[in-house]
Amino acid sequence: MTHTEPLAGIHLILGGARSGKSRFAENLITQAGQAGGGTYIATGRAWDAEMANRIDLHKQTRGDLWHTIEEPLDLCAALRACNQPDAQPVLVDCLTLWVTNLMLEDRDIEAEFDRLCDLVPTLDIPVVFVSNEVGFGIVPENAMARAFRDHAGRLHQRMAALADKVTLVVAGIPMQVK
């Protein structure tokens, strides 16, 4: 992928697990020619050794061009802190881990979604949001998994409506949706 135009606006990138969505999002920013890479807002938590290894691998692959902010819950505060004149583009990875964290902390999910969706149109910096598309699978067998799927689906719809661009990544191939 060759992408040399400056980034602007909001871009939502969806895809399944290991679809290449994070790599595509990172490349959007680094190949846009923006000096200094970008700011990476990571929402994942290292709940176990396997997740800690995944997080470490992500950090190593990103390299030194990225400034990383680890924020599992207050995504709006992290975005507001980044929203400065001439700031680097921001990559949020990922919205579904953020939803998981909100659920596990028993937060008011709809209120958090409202806060994010109210904030997004006010941002002056380019932001790329990454999220797992979880609606293609079977109906989960337990209530918490169904609630997660439903929350993620509602958030994706709201974010897609706000986004300037929406891309679905399948098997490493980006497909423009909007």
N, C-alpha and C positions, 0 to 999 in steps of 0.2 A: 504494500500500500504506500503510495506516495501522496502525502498531504502537506502542502506547503502554505496554504492560506491560514491567516490568523484565526484562532478560535474566537467564537462569539456566542453569547446566549447560553441556553440550557440544552444539554444533550443527554437523553436517557438511553442507556444501553442495557438490553435484556438478553438473557441466554441461559441455557441449562448449565449444570455443573460441568466444569472442564470444557466449556464450549469455546474458550478463547476470548471471552468478553473483557476480562481485565487487561489482557495484553493489547487488545484492540483499543481500549480506552487510554491506556498509557501511551500507545503509539500516536493516537490523535494529538495528544499534548506535545510529546517530544518531537514529532515530525512536523508540527505546525511552525517550527522554527522559533519558538518562544525561548528566549535566553533563560537559562537557569532551570529548565524543566517545569515543575509545577509543585503544588501543595497537595499532598495525599492525605485525605481524612479517612483513616482506617477505623471501621466500626467493630471489627472482630475482637473477640476476647479469647485468650488462651485458657479454655476450660480444662484442657487435658494436654498431654504430651504431644499427641498427634496434631492438635490445633496449633500448639506453640511452634512445632516444626513448620507447619504451613505458613504461619506468620513470618518466621525467620526467612524462609525461602522467598516469600514475596518481597521482603526488605532487600535481600541480596540481589534479586533479579532487577529491582528498580534502580539500584545504584545510587550514586551520590548526587544526582541532579534533582532529587526529590526531597522536599521538606515534609516530614511525616508528623501528623497530629493524630494521636490515638484517642478517639472519643466514642465510646460505645453507646452513650445515652443522649447527651445534649448536642445533637447534630446542629441545631439552629445556632447555638452559641459559637460553635466552631466555624460555621459558615459566616456568621456576622464578623468574627475576628479576622477572617480572610478577606472580607469585602472592603478592601482599601484601594485607593487610586493607584493605578499601575501595578496592581498585585498580579502574581502569577496565576495561571489557570488552576482550578481546583478539581481534583478527582475524588469522588466519594465512593468508597468501596467497602461494604455494599449496603444497599437499603434493606435487603432481607435479613442480614445479620443484625442490623439496627432494630428491625421489627422483633426479631428473636429476643434481643436484649430488653426491649420495652416490655414484652410479654413476661419474661422471667422476673423482671423487677415490678411486675403488676402495675405498670403505668397506665394512664388513660390513653389508650392507643389513638382514638379518634381526635382527642385534643392535641396530641403530639403531631398527628398528620395535618391537622388544621394549622398548627404553628409553622410547620415546614412549608405547606402549600401557600400560606400567607407571605412567608419570607421570600420564597423563590422568585416571584416577579419583581422584587425590589433589589435583587442582586445586580451589581454593576460589573461583575467579573464573570468570565466563562466558567461554567461548572459542568462537569461530566459525572452523571450518576450511573453507577453500575448496580444491577440487581439480578437476582435469579428468577427466571420465569418458572414458576412452580405450577402453573395451571394446566399444563399439558398431560399430567399424569392421572392416575386413578384417584378416586375419592379416598382420602386417608381413612383408616379404620378408627382413629380415636379423635375425641373432641378437640384436644389441644392442637393436633396436626391440622384438623379441618379449620380451626380458627386462624391458625397461622396462614394457611393457604388463602383463606378469605381476606384476611388483613392485607397480605401481600398483593393480592389481585386488586383490591380497592385502591391501595396506594399507587400501584402501577397505572391504573386508569387516571387517577388524579394527576400524577406526575407527567404522564404522556400528554394530557390536555394542556399542561403548562409548558412543556418542552418545545423548543424550536425544532429539534430533531429527535427522532426515535430510531434506534437501530436494534435489530434482532441478530444475534450472532449464533450461528449453528455450525458446528464442526470447523470452527476457525474462519468461517465465511460470514462477513457482515452483510446484512440485507436491510436496506433502508425501508423503514415502515412509514416514517413521516419526515 
